[in-house]
Amino acid sequence: MAKKKGIIPIGKRIRRARLDKKISLDTMANETGLSKDVIKKIETGDQRPSVGNLLQISRTLHIDSSFLLKEQDDTLQERSQAYTKRTDNYAYTPLAFSAENKHLKPFRIVVEAEKSHGGVGFQHEGEEFVYVLKGRVEIQVGDHVNRLKKGDSLHFNSSIKHDLRNTGKTDAELIVVVYAP
C-alpha cells in the first residue's frame, strides 16, 4: 500500500510524542515493560506495536491511543483501510475512530492460521472482551488456557499476562474490545 502524502507513520508519531515530552528510552522501557530495542524498532517502523503495546505506549506518553491511529481529514473507511496494522502474524483494524478520549477501544483482529502473537505475551491495565467470528484460538491468561471457536467469547483482566494463538488451519477473525482506564 502506498503511503499517502502528509501521513506520519505511527512509529514517528510515538517518537515525536516521546521526545516532545522529554521521556527517555529508559523511562519508556520501565513504564511499558518493553525493551529499549523493541521501542526503537517501533519508532523506526521496523516493528508494529500490538494493541496491548499501543495502549501501554499511549498511557506512558499521556496521549489517547487514537491519536496514534488517526488520520487527518479522511473518511472512516479510508482511515480504517489505512490503519489495518500488520504485526508478525496478525492484523488489527480499529473499529471506532470517533472513540478519542474514550475508555473502550474496539478492534477487528485477524490471526494467521497456526500462528500466535509475536513476543512473550501482553499485559496492560484494564479488561478485554474477545468474540470469535471465525476460526479457533487459544487465549492464555496467566497459567490458564481458554480454547475458543466461532461464536465463543471471553472477558478477562488484561493486567494479567496474556497471549493469543490461532490453533486452526485457517485464519481466525475476532472482535476485541479493550477497556483502558
N, C-alpha and C positions, 0 to 999 in steps of 0.2 A: 504494500500500500504506500503510495507516495505521500510524503509529508506535506501538509498544507503550509502555505506561506504564513508566517507570523505565529505559528503554533509552537509553543515552548514545550519540549518533551518533559515528561513527569520527573525524570531524574534531575534535570536542570532546575525545575521548579523547587524540588526538595533542596538542592544545593543552595540555590539563591535564598530561600527562606532560612536555611541554617546559618548561612553567612550573615544575612541581614540581622538576625537575632543574636549573632556572635556566640553561636553554640558550637563547641569544638567536637571533633570526631569522637574523642574520648567520652564526652558527655552524652552524645547521641548513642554510643555503644552501651553505656551504662543505663540509659533511660529506656532504650528499645530492646535490649537483650541481643541485638545483632552485633556481629563483629565489625571492626572498623573496615576490614576488607570488603565485607558484604555491602556496607553503607557506601563505600567508594564505588563499587560496581553498580549499585543502584543509581548513584548520582551521575555516573558516566554513561548510563544507559546500557551497560553490559549485562545487567540483570534486572528483571522486572520484580517489583515488590509484590508479595502476595497480599490478599485482602487484609489479613491479620497484621502483616508488617506495615502496610499502608496506614492502618489505624494507629499502630504504635508510633510511627513516624509523625503523623499529623498531631497526635497528642503531645509528643515531645516538643514539636515546633509550635504548639498552641495555635494551630490553624485547623479549619474544618477540612476533613478529608476530601470533600467535594471540590475544594479549591485546586487540589492536585489533579482532579479528573476533568474539570470543567473547561470547555472551550468558549471563546467569546463569540457572540453573535451567530451561533449555529442553531439549527433546528434540533429538536430532541433526537430525531432519527439520525441526523448527521453526527451528533455527539456520541450517540450510542454506537454507531459503526466505527467511529474514530477511536473510541475508547474501549473497544473489546481488547483486553490486555492478554498477552500470552506470557506465561511463565514456562518453566521447563516442560511440564506435562499437562497443563490445563490452561483454560482461557476463562476470563471473567468479564462480564459486561454489567456496568451499573444500570439499575432499572429506574432510578429516581434522581434525575439531575436537579430537581427542584427541592431536594432534601437538604439543602445547605443549612447548617446550624441545627440539624435535627439529630436525634439520637439513633433512629433506625436507618440502616443502610441496606437496601435490598440489592441482590446481585443474581445474575444467571451465570452458573458455572458449568463448564464442560470439562470433564476429566477424560483424557485419552484412555483407551482400552488397556487394562492391565498395568496402569501407571499410578503413581502417587505424587503428592506434592514433593517438590524438591526440598531439601533441608531436613531438619531433625524434629519438626513439629512446631506448632504455633501456640501462642499464648498471649492473650491480650485481655484487658479489663472488659467486662460486660457479659453478654449472653449471645448465643447463636441459635437460630432455628434453621433446620435443613429439611427440605422436602424434595424427594427424588421423583423427577419427571420421567426419567428413562434410565435403564441400566441397573447395575448392582454396585454398591460401595460398602466399604468398611470405614467407620469413623471411630478412631481410638481416642477416648477421653480418659486421660490418666492411664491406668492399667486396664481399663475396661474397653473391650472391642464391641461395637454395635454394628450389626450386619443389616443393611437396608436394601430394599428393592423398590421398583416402581410403586408409587403410592404411599410408601412409608415416610415417616418424619421423625425428627429428633430435635429436642430442645435441651441445651446444656450450658453450663457455666464455662465461658470461654477463657476465664483466667486460669483454668486447668489446662495443662499442656495437651494439645490435641492434634490429630493428623487425619488426613483423608486419603483413601486409596480406592481406586476402581478395581474391583475383583472380577469384572466381566470381560467378555471378549469383544464388546462393542463400547463405544464412548458412552459415558454416563452424563446425564444432564440434570442439574439441580437448581433449585431456587434456595438461596441462602440469605437470611435476614440477620444482620449483625446489629446488636444493640450495644452502643458505646456510650457510657455515661459522660 
